Amino acid sequence: MSTAVKIQEVRIKDVKVTDDAIVAYLVDGRVISVPLAWSWRLSEATPEQRANYEIIGDGYSIHWPDIDEDISAEGMLYTDPQKALF
């Protein structure tokens, strides 16, 4: 007998970038965050540039056009923090 497991897609509904973190609000109600230091572009961006984002790919990624930065929801969830900082 086999058991089917439904894998929930990780999709972003909204984003907030603080002085310390990138916070993603997912469509399933979860909230995830990563340190702002994961993105040197966002770390060095102005508050206005950080606030100007687009949720792209039906919620799978975030794009900041002013600084040409992209971060995926899966990257936020599954990236090894030690590798992301270097």
Secondary structure, DSSP 8 states (H G I E B T S, - for coil): -----------EEEEEE-SSEEEEEETTS-EEEEEGGG-HHHHHS-HHHHH--EEEGGGTEEEETTTTEEEEHHHHHHS-HHHHT-
